[in-house]
């Protein structure tokens, strides 16, 4: 198993003044935001030195909890300062963007990072769609069409026109072409039937984020079944599982950190009107299995927690049952104890967990996809 660090560039708001999403912009202090990005680069340089395989960014708006509203920009900034680690843009939110612009920017970033780019394309949650006044009921169709257009823009050698339901372009001819051919390792992100089926149809990987463990297992099983229907089998590195982790020197220390996290309340509460929209429109099926909408609580859903020994066993289980070759970890210690606790957790993970996980991966990885070096 390879390990990715999910970078949030979190802005730690003094005195816990965050009441709900969207968070009032007046709380932000310019020097605080600038400091968050400086700390991000210092942290990522350590993450690279520690031996992590990827660093990932995602798209979120109107909140200090994940301060990356433009993940391609965040990835470019980081990629210019890091030398070896793979840079994963697990976003952008496709239905909110011009797909041709997304294709151009990601192709350019693949060249700038000398082929270290990894890409995830997703629909986004309802609150994020409301950010740019997009009709949530149109999001799935716009996502599917936008992803198809991005893939064609990366692979079509001649200028072409596009007359779809949601996007129309007289001429498309993307420059530069991606350095990695036909395009960077790319994932359909999400655990809905549509995401699994799109990934299988187009020979893309699948990325699952913050869903309960048993439902992620069902989603990846469904995805593999769909891949078989299309006559191929995904490699382990074509399945990414993004999850939260709280690591302690002992199980008891990790439990205490979890309690501090819970005591701080939900890190992503939403206004009642948005909550109603989420409840109505975000009742997604995970591989056909109904689940309750996770309203504002993704940050509290921690799949891995405990001592290094405990976490290694949990990660082994994820590899065996989910079938993931990449685990993308959000270290929740920042929520429980600030940036110092986060760095202590990263150092402990690098020393006591990462080498063991890599050793397990080397023993059991088998044949790897040539598209996913």
LUMBAGU-555692 format. One record per residue (C-alpha): residue in three letters; chain; x, y, z. Coordinates in steps of 0.02 Angstrom, whole numbers. Example, Ala and Ser with C-alpha at 12.3 -4.5 7.8 and 13.67 -1.06 7.14 Angstrom:
REM residues 2
   residuo   cadena       px       py       pz
       ala        A      615     -225      390
       ser        A      684      -53      357
This chain:
REM residues 373
   residuo   cadena       px       py       pz
       unk        A        0        0        0
       unk        A       57      175      -41
       unk        A       15      319       73
       unk        A      -44      494       29
       unk        A      -54      643      146
       unk        A     -214      744      127
       unk        A     -161      926      143
       unk        A     -298     1045      201
       unk        A     -197     1204      231
       unk        A     -309     1222      383
       unk        A     -329     1397      454
       unk        A     -347     1375      642
       unk        A     -474     1506      694
       unk        A     -436     1582      865
       unk        A     -560     1551     1004
       unk        A     -664     1429      902
       unk        A     -768     1567      824
       unk        A     -832     1458      682
       unk        A    -1018     1435      708
       unk        A    -1078     1363      542
       unk        A    -1048     1348      356
       unk        A    -1029     1463      263
       unk        A     -906     1539      386
       unk        A     -909     1730      394
       unk        A     -761     1798      296
       unk        A     -735     1935      425
       unk        A     -659     1806      543
       unk        A     -511     1786      427
       unk        A     -355     1886      459
       unk        A     -241     1907      305
       unk        A      -83     1865      398
       unk        A     -168     1708      465
       unk        A     -210     1644      292
       unk        A      -37     1684      225
       unk        A       37     1594      374
       unk        A      -71     1441      341
       unk        A        0     1425      166
       unk        A      179     1451      225
       unk        A      152     1317      357
       unk        A       78     1204      222
       unk        A      240     1209      120
       unk        A      350     1179      272
       unk        A      240     1031      320
       unk        A      241      958      144
       unk        A      429      968      133
       unk        A      434      863      291
       unk        A      304      744      219
       unk        A      412      720       65
       unk        A      567      689      173
       unk        A      469      566      279
       unk        A      439      457      126
       unk        A      254      480       91
       unk        A      208      432      -87
       unk        A       79      567     -127
       unk        A       13      730      -62
       unk        A     -167      769     -108
       unk        A     -275      924     -122
       unk        A     -464      943     -138
       unk        A     -584     1084     -178
       unk        A     -684     1165      -37
       unk        A     -760     1337      -14
       unk        A     -813     1463      118
       unk        A     -724     1381      264
       unk        A     -555     1388      352
       unk        A     -560     1201      386
       unk        A     -497     1158      210
       unk        A     -417     1315      140
       unk        A     -399     1255      -40
       unk        A     -539     1331     -146
       unk        A     -425     1313     -299
       unk        A     -340     1143     -285
       unk        A     -248     1155     -450
       unk        A     -170     1318     -390
       unk        A     -126     1237     -223
       unk        A      -48     1089     -311
       unk        A       53     1201     -427
       unk        A      120     1301     -280
       unk        A      169     1140     -190
       unk        A      236     1053     -344
       unk        A      359     1193     -377
       unk        A      434     1168     -204
       unk        A      433      979     -192
       unk        A      550      869     -293
       unk        A      497      687     -282
       unk        A      324      661     -209
       unk        A      174      636     -322
       unk        A       49      779     -325
       unk        A     -134      726     -323
       unk        A     -275      845     -365
       unk        A     -423      746     -296
       unk        A     -543      880     -358
       unk        A     -584      992     -446
       unk        A     -773      991     -434
       unk        A     -812      959     -617
       unk        A     -990     1030     -635
       unk        A     -935     1200     -570
       unk        A     -795     1224     -695
       unk        A     -764     1244     -880
       unk        A     -707     1066     -925
       unk        A     -591     1127    -1063
       unk        A     -505     1245     -941
       unk        A     -487     1102     -817
       unk        A     -410      992     -952
       unk        A     -288     1129    -1001
       unk        A     -236     1172     -823
       unk        A     -210      991     -771
       unk        A     -112      951     -930
       unk        A       -2     1102     -896
       unk        A       22     1047     -715
       unk        A       71      872     -772
       unk        A      210      951     -875
       unk        A      263     1070     -737
       unk        A      279      927     -613
       unk        A      370      816     -739
       unk        A      238      680     -736
       unk        A      206      675     -549
       unk        A       22      724     -564
       unk        A     -123      614     -508
       unk        A     -301      671     -546
       unk        A     -471      640     -468
       unk        A     -631      708     -545
       unk        A     -788      723     -441
       unk        A     -965      788     -427
       unk        A     -949      873     -258
       unk        A    -1069      884     -112
       unk        A    -1225      989     -117
       unk        A    -1159     1128       -6
       unk        A    -1010     1150     -123
       unk        A    -1125     1156     -275
       unk        A    -1226     1294     -192
       unk        A    -1065     1395     -178
       unk        A    -1076     1442     -362
       unk        A    -1265     1434     -375
       unk        A    -1266     1271     -473
       unk        A    -1429     1173     -472
       unk        A    -1387     1016     -372
       unk        A    -1510      911     -472
       unk        A    -1407      946     -629
       unk        A    -1240      905     -549
       unk        A    -1229      721     -596
       unk        A    -1267      750     -781
       unk        A    -1146      897     -788
       unk        A    -1012      793     -702
       unk        A    -1028      646     -821
       unk        A    -1026      757     -976
       unk        A     -884      863     -909
       unk        A     -776      711     -870
       unk        A     -806      640    -1042
       unk        A     -754      805    -1119
       unk        A     -596      815    -1013
       unk        A     -542      640    -1066
       unk        A     -574      677    -1249
       unk        A     -481      844    -1237
       unk        A     -330      749    -1172
       unk        A     -333      613    -1305
       unk        A     -406      684    -1468
       unk        A     -261      730    -1584
       unk        A     -365      843    -1697
       unk        A     -469      997    -1655
       unk        A     -649      946    -1622
       unk        A     -816     1024    -1581
       unk        A     -928      979    -1434
       unk        A    -1116     1002    -1431
       unk        A    -1178      924    -1271
       unk        A    -1326      959    -1159
       unk        A    -1229     1064    -1035
       unk        A    -1071     1114    -1131
       unk        A    -1049     1180    -1307
       unk        A     -882     1220    -1389
       unk        A     -853     1262    -1571
       unk        A     -671     1207    -1564
       unk        A     -567     1114    -1434
       unk        A     -380     1083    -1454
       unk        A     -290     1073    -1287
       unk        A     -109     1130    -1272
       unk        A        1     1068    -1196
       unk        A      -39      885    -1204
       unk        A      -14      791    -1040
       unk        A      163      729    -1015
       unk        A       95      561     -958
       unk        A       11      475    -1103
       unk        A     -130      460    -1137
       unk        A     -158      561     -977
       unk        A     -109      559     -792
       unk        A     -174      419     -681
       unk        A     -354      474     -661
       unk        A     -492      424     -541
       unk        A     -680      442     -537
       unk        A     -710      503     -360
       unk        A     -864      449     -264
       unk        A     -953      294     -205
       unk        A    -1114      312     -304
       unk        A    -1164      191     -439
       unk        A    -1130      325     -569
       unk        A     -950      352     -511
       unk        A     -913      165     -507
       unk        A     -990      138     -678
       unk        A     -903      288     -758
       unk        A     -734      233     -692
       unk        A     -759       56     -753
       unk        A     -820      109     -925
       unk        A     -673      226     -956
       unk        A     -538      117     -872
       unk        A     -514      246     -734
       unk        A     -474      215     -553
       unk        A     -599      242     -412
       unk        A     -579      355     -261
       unk        A     -689      339     -106
       unk        A     -689      473       29
       unk        A     -748      472      209
       unk        A     -886      345      185
       unk        A     -915      214      320
       unk        A     -797       68      300
       unk        A     -925      -65      255
       unk        A    -1003       43      120
       unk        A     -833       79       42
       unk        A     -806     -109       32
       unk        A     -973     -130      -58
       unk        A     -931       15     -175
       unk        A     -762      -56     -226
       unk        A     -838     -228     -249
       unk        A     -970     -152     -363
       unk        A     -836      -56     -458
       unk        A     -733     -214     -485
       unk        A     -888     -303     -546
       unk        A     -921     -165     -671
       unk        A     -739     -170     -729
       unk        A     -761     -357     -762
       unk        A     -915     -316     -866
       unk        A     -804     -206     -975
       unk        A     -671     -341     -987
       unk        A     -532     -277     -874
       unk        A     -470     -288     -695
       unk        A     -410     -136     -596
       unk        A     -241     -139     -511
       unk        A     -232     -101     -324
       unk        A     -162       73     -359
       unk        A     -319      113     -457
       unk        A     -419      116     -296
       unk        A     -393      261     -175
       unk        A     -471      266       -3
       unk        A     -470      437       81
       unk        A     -500      426      268
       unk        A     -461      515      429
       unk        A     -334      456      555
       unk        A     -295      498      736
       unk        A     -130      421      788
       unk        A      -58      412      963
       unk        A       91      328     1044
       unk        A      -36      214     1129
       unk        A     -217      168     1099
       unk        A     -262      266     1255
       unk        A     -176      423     1191
       unk        A     -268      410     1026
       unk        A     -434      385     1118
       unk        A     -401      544     1218
       unk        A     -367      640     1057
       unk        A     -529      574      985
       unk        A     -623      634     1138
       unk        A     -546      808     1124
       unk        A     -599      810      942
       unk        A     -778      763      985
       unk        A     -781      889     1125
       unk        A     -746     1027     1000
       unk        A     -908      990      906
       unk        A     -934      956      723
       unk        A     -800     1047      623
       unk        A     -912     1076      473
       unk        A    -1088     1125      533
       unk        A    -1203     1204      404
       unk        A    -1345     1328      404
       unk        A    -1517     1251      422
       unk        A    -1568     1295      244
       unk        A    -1414     1210      174
       unk        A    -1443     1064      291
       unk        A    -1616     1040      218
       unk        A    -1545     1043       41
       unk        A    -1415      913       89
       unk        A    -1546      801      166
       unk        A    -1658      811       13
       unk        A    -1532      807     -128
       unk        A    -1377      718      -62
       unk        A    -1455      550      -19
       unk        A    -1333      455     -127
       unk        A    -1327      268     -146
       unk        A    -1161      186     -115
       unk        A    -1151       51     -246
       unk        A    -1339       35     -233
       unk        A    -1339       30      -42
       unk        A    -1439      174       36
       unk        A    -1352      277      168
       unk        A    -1400      427      270
       unk        A    -1330      594      214
       unk        A    -1176      635      317
       unk        A    -1228      812      359
       unk        A    -1079      914      409
       unk        A     -994      769      492
       unk        A     -865      702      371
       unk        A     -726      775      477
       unk        A     -782      674      627
       unk        A     -789      509      534
       unk        A     -620      435      580
       unk        A     -588      263      509
       unk        A     -412      238      578
       unk        A     -362      276      755
       unk        A     -249      204      887
       unk        A      -67      163      918
       unk        A       52      124      774
       unk        A       25      -63      796
       unk        A     -164      -41      794
       unk        A     -161       72      643
       unk        A      -49      -46      544
       unk        A     -176     -185      570
       unk        A     -318      -69      519
       unk        A     -226      -19      361
       unk        A     -191     -201      319
       unk        A     -377     -237      336
       unk        A     -418      -92      220
       unk        A     -298     -160       91
       unk        A     -370     -335      104
       unk        A     -555     -292      111
       unk        A     -570     -128       16
       unk        A     -435     -179     -107
       unk        A     -357       -7     -106
       unk        A     -177       17     -158
       unk        A     -175      200     -104
       unk        A     -232      263       65
       unk        A     -254      452       73
       unk        A     -248      506      255
       unk        A     -315      663      336
       unk        A     -227      681      503
       unk        A     -360      743      623
       unk        A     -235      786      758
       unk        A     -239      966      699
       unk        A     -422      976      749
       unk        A     -384      901      919
       unk        A     -221      985      963
       unk        A     -162     1108      831
       unk        A      -16     1107      710
       unk        A      110     1046      839
       unk        A        5      891      872
       unk        A      -11      865      684
       unk        A      177      866      658
       unk        A      204      749      804
       unk        A       78      629      729
       unk        A      160      639      557
       unk        A      331      603      632
       unk        A      262      455      730
       unk        A      175      387      574
       unk        A      334      406      471
       unk        A      438      315      600
       unk        A      322      177      660
       unk        A      190      150      526
       unk        A      247      201      352
       unk        A      395       80      335
       unk        A      286      -67      388
       unk        A      146      -20      268
       unk        A      271       -3      125
       unk        A      347     -172      168
       unk        A      176     -255      164
       unk        A      142     -172       -4
       unk        A      306     -235      -78
       unk        A      264     -413      -26
       unk        A       86     -413      -91
       unk        A       77     -286     -232
       unk        A       95     -411     -374
       unk        A       88     -345     -552
       unk        A       61     -158     -563
       unk        A      -27      -60     -698
       unk        A       93       20     -822
       unk        A      -13      178     -811
       unk        A       16      191     -625
       unk        A      203      183     -592
